[in-house]
Amino acid sequence: MASTIDEYVYDGTDDVVEGDIEPSETFSERDFNTRIIIQERELSRVKELMGQMDQRQKTLVFCATQAHAALVRDLINQVKDGTNPNYCQRVTATDGAIGDQHLRDFQDNDKTIPTILTTFQKLSTGVDARNVRHIVLMRPINSMIEFKQIIGRGTRTYDGKDFFTIWDFVKAHENFNDPDWDGEPLPLEAPSGPRTPATGPEPALGSDPPCQCGEGEDDLPREKIVVKLSDGKTRTIKYIASTTYRGPDGKPILAAEFLERLFGDLSAIIADEDQLRVLWSDPNNRERFLRQLNDRRYDHGRLDDIRRLVDTPDSDLFDVLSYVLFTNPPKTRHDRADSVRASSVANTDNEMKDLHLAILSAYELRGESELATNELTPFLTARFGSVSEGKIKLGGLPAVKNAFLQMQTNLYSS
């Protein structure tokens, strides 16, 4: 996640709120939040992250200092979509019992809050949270051992979790190319001789590892420079995302190679465009097709990655797959929904028309999952109070289902 402010050069146009800074002084990644603080920079990173990730998935954010972890926590809670004030919490050495409780809640897979934890050193090791889907790096990683430990927080297995995503703002991913990278450190072998009971207190939950970083520690008596960017600079912060995928052998592959493999896997299932359209237009056939893709390790999260990779975030997955397989220009969900609204739905009886308009609005907002057969019951209940009342109003369940299927046929007819 490279940006136009990965490095900062003071040119005299920004406000120095605290500290002293020399004209033309340059600050690199490891200086941010240890020597210099630019809140607009951190906010832009948080907005970029939250705008791309699934905000419902559990996430660990590794920050430069305890103060930085608090700032990132506040910024995430500021820009999040939901309203729960405990959505993001900080867990660091100074958070004590409250932080340990946040960590236990985060580790509990039956709980969804807190969803995101920010930390400094505390969570890089010794934390078994199995359903972590995102690791976010907002500070440089100073050793291969620490890098392995942090990445290891995402490798824990969990039902339905086939992969996790690393959001790297600090170029730490270059460690993957290091000859010393071979996965997580192996556990120490158990001693063969008699064991001697350990003395001293037992480590606390998620306790801090010995810090070897030598930089960025909060207890250093160092005055930090605080800079407020001019309005023009704040508006021009841009991000350039670069996604690295991993092949079956675990080695990094480029996005182009990933798409080539996807093309090969899809071609083994789909013979031509008409077959894809027939499969996708019927919700039951579509569900079977998605299970086939899941068996080939293209689950919901990976399919969303493909959507982002071909830069079609507002398109139906049908259009994404059609583009990959047949280079058809993708339509947006809005375009598809509008076409059906103006044609078939416009000629439908009022009660059925209102139901279909509600379904199309949900589809446009949230995607093709709203067209699944099991979503029909919630739509009927929301519209008429109960399924039985909906059947009475719409002329029976067969009529409702047939109209639901026909609407989808029309939706994907072109």
N, C-alpha and C positions, 0 to 999 in steps of 0.2 A: 504494500500500500504506500507507494511513493507519493510525495506531494511537493508542491511548490514552496513549502516552508520547512522542509527537512533540515535545512541549514538557514541560519538567520544572520544577516549583516546589518548592523545599526547604521542607518543613513541620516539620522538626525530628524526624520519626519515623524517618528513615533514618540509617544510620551513615556519618559522614564519615571515611573511612579515611586520606585524605591531603588536605592543603591546608586552606584556610579558606573558609567559605561563610556568607553573611549570611542570616538568617531571611527567608523569602518571596522570596529571590532567584530570578529566572526565567532559564532557559536555553532557547534556541531551537535549531533544527537545526544551524546553523553553529557552535554552541558545543560540540556533542558531539564527543568525541575530540580536540578541540583545547584547550578550557578545562576540560571535565569529562568523566570516564569513568564510565559505569555499565555494567558488564559484563552484568548481567542483561538490559538493554535490547538489547545486541548479540546475546546468545544467543537472545532471543525472535525477533529478525529472522532470524537464521540458521535457526532451527527452522521459521519460517513459510515461508521460501524453500525449504528442503530438503524440506518436507512437500508442496509443490505442484509443484515442477519434476521433470522426468525427470533423475535423478541420473547417468544414463549420458551425457548430452550435455555438450559442451564449453562452458565458462562463464567469463566475465571479470567479476570483482568489483572495482569502483572504490571505494577507501576514503579516509578523511580524512587519514591520515598513514601513515608507514611502520610505526609501532607499531600503529596500528589495523589495517593489512593483516595484520600478524603475528597479532593477536588473532583476527580473522575467520578466518584460515587455521586456527588451532588449534580454533576452535569448529566449523567445518565438518567437520574431521577427527574431532571428538568425536561429532557427531550423524549422520554419514553412515551409509548402510546397509552399505556394503562394509567390507573389512578392510585394503585396501592403504594403508600409511602415507603413500605419496606421492600419494594421491588429490588433495589440494589443496596447492598450494605458493604461496609468496609470491615475486613478482618485482618488486623495486624497485631503485633506484640503488645501494643498499648491498649487494645480494646478489651482485654481481660475476659471476664465471665460473659459479658454481653456478646463479644465477638465469638467466643466458643459456642454460645447458643445459636448465633446466626449460622455458624459452620455446621452444627448438628442438624439444623433445619434444612440447610442446603443439601446435606448428604442424604436426607430422608427422601427417597424417591416417590413417596406418597404426597409430599408437599411441593408446592410450586413457588412458594415465597420463603426466603429471597430467591430470585431467579438468577441474579448476577452478584458475584462477590468481587470486590477490588482488594488487592493486597500488595504488600511490599515484598517481604521475604517469607512470610509465614506459611504460605500455601504451596511453596515450590516442591515440598516433599512431605511425606507422612500423612497425606490426606487421601482417603479412599472414597471419592464421590464418583460412582460408576456411570452416572448419566450425564456427565459433562460433554456438551456438544461443541463448545467453542472455547478455544484458548486465545486470549488477546494479549499481544506483547506490546507494551507501551514504554518499555525501558530496554536498554541494551543488555544482552546476556553475556556475562563476563567469562564463562568457562564452559567447556563441553559437558562437564558433569552436571552443572546447573541446567544447561539446555536440555539434557536428557531427562532430568528430574521434572522440569516444567512440562515438557511434551508428554511425559508419562502420566500427567494428570488427565489427559484426554484419551489415553489408550485403554482405560478400564472398559470391560465388556458389559453390555446391558442389552436386554431383550429389545429388538428393533433398532439397535444402534449399530450400523455397519461402518461408519466412519465419523470423524470429527473434523472441524475446520480450525485452522490456525490463521488468525488475523494478525499479520506481522507489519507493524508500522516502523520497525527499527532495523530491518535487514538481517534479523537473526536467522532467517531461513537459510542463509548461506552456510550455516553449520551443517546442513544436510549434505553438502558437498565435501565436507572434511573427511579425510580417510579414517578418522577416529570415530565417525558416526556409524554405529552398528546396532541401533536400537537402544532400549533402556539398559542401565547397568544391571548385570546379573547379581542376584542376592548372594551375600557372603555365605561360604560353606560353614555348616555347623561344626564347632570344634569337636575333636574326637575324644579328648580327655575329659576328666570330671569337671563339671561346671561349678564356678564359684559364684554365690549369690551377689548380685550387684548391690552397691550401697548408694545412698542418696535418693532423692525424690524421683518418682517416675515422671517421664516427660509428659507435658500437658498435651491435650488433643491438638493436633496440627501445629506442634511447637516449632519454633524457628530453627532452621539448620544453622550450623556455624557459618557466619557471614564471611565470605572470602572476597567480597567485591572490592572493598577498600575505598569505594566511592559511593556517593549518594546516600550515606547513612544520615538519618535525621539528627543524630546527636552531635554532628560536627558544628562547632561554633563559627559558622560561615554566613556572612550576610548575602542574601540572594538579591539579584537584580529583578525587579518586576517591571515589565514593559507592556504598555497598552498600544496595540497596533492602530494605525490610522484607519479610518473607515474604508478607504480605497483598498488597502491591503487585505483587510478582513474579507472583503467581497471577492477577492481574486484568488483565494486559496483553492487549489484544484488538486484532485487525487487521481493517480493513475494506478489502477488495480492490475496486478499480474498474478494469475492463478496457476499454481503448480499442482499437477495431479500425479498419482502414483499408479504404476502398472502392476500386474499380477506378481512380478518379482520384487515389488517394494521400491523400485527405483523411480526417481522423478521423471515425468514425461511432460512434454510441452502440450499446451492446449490443442494445437493442431493435431498432434498424434492421438490425443484423447478423443477428438472428434472422429478421427479415422477409425478408431476402434469401435466407437459408438455406431458409426455407419455400417461397419461389418456386422456387428451384433444385430442391428435393426434389419439389415438386409436378409439375415438368416430367418427372420420371422415374417417380414412384410415383402410380398412379391411386387406390388405396384401401388400406385396412389389410390386406386379404387378399393383395394383391400383395406388400406389404412382407414379410408373414409367409412367403410362398412363397419369395421371393428369399433371405430370411435363414436359413431352416431348412435349406437345402442348401448345404454349404460351397463347392461350385463356383459356384453362382449368387451366393452372397454375395461371393466373390472378384471376380467380374465386376462386381457392383454397386459394390464399393469402388473398382474401377478407374474406373468412371464418375464417382464422386464425386471421385476424385483428378484426373481430367481437368478437373473444374470447380473445381480448386484447394482441395478439401477433403481434404488428405492426413491421415496418421495424427496428426500433431501438432495440426492444426486441429480434427479430430474430438474429440480429447481436450480441447481448449479448450471446445468446445461442451458436452461432458459436465460440465466444471466450471461453465460459464456457467449451466446449468439446475440446478446443485447436485445432480447425481446421480453422484458419483464412484465409487459401488459398484454401479452399474447396467450392464447390457449395453448396447452401443451401439444395439441394436435398440430397447430401451426409451427411450433418449434420442431417437432419430429418431421413434418412435411418439408420444412426448410432444409433440415440436415440430410434427408433422404433424396429429395427431388428438387431442391433449390427453389421451391415455390416461395414467393414473397409473403412473409407472415402478415396476417391481419391482427388487429388488436381485438380483445374481447368486446370492447365498446363497439367496434365496427360490426362485429357479428351480431351482437345483441340488437343494435339499431336496425339492422337489416330485417331481423325477424319481427321486431316491433312494427316496422312499417309495412310488412307484408302479411304473413299468416296470422299474427296476433291481432292485427287491426280488424280482421274479419271474424274474430271469435266472439261468442256470446259474452255478455258483460262479466258474469261471475268467473267463468273460466279465463277470460281475458285478464282480470285483475290478479288471479292466481299466477298466470304466466308472466305478467309484468313484474311481480314480486320475485319470481324465480330468476328472471333475466337480470334484475338489478343485483341480486345476490351473486349470480354468476359473474357479472361484470366486475364486481368488487373483489370477490374472493377466488374465482376461478372455477375450473371444471368439476371440482369436488362437490359443488353445490348441485350438480346434475345427477348425482348417484341415486339409485332407486330408493335407498333407505332415507334419503333426504325429503322424499315426497310427504311422508307422515308429518314431520315438523312443519312443513309449509302449510299443509291442510289445517293442522291444529292452530297455527298462528293466525291463519286467515279466517277460520270458521269456528274456532273454539274447540273442536273435536273432529276426528276423522269421520265419525258417523254423520255429523252435521254436514261436513263437506261433501260426502257422498250423496246426501239428499239434495243439496243445492246444485250439484254438478251432474246429476243424472246417473249416479252409480259409479262404483269403483272401476269397472272395465272402461267406462268412458273417460275417467280421469287418467288412467294409466295410458290408454291409447293416445290421448291428447298430449300427455307428457312425452311419450316416445316420438310422436310426430313433430313436436316442437324441436326436439333435438335433431331429428332428421333434417328439418329446415335450417337449423343453426349451422350444420356442417355440410350443407348441400353444395357450397362453392368455396 
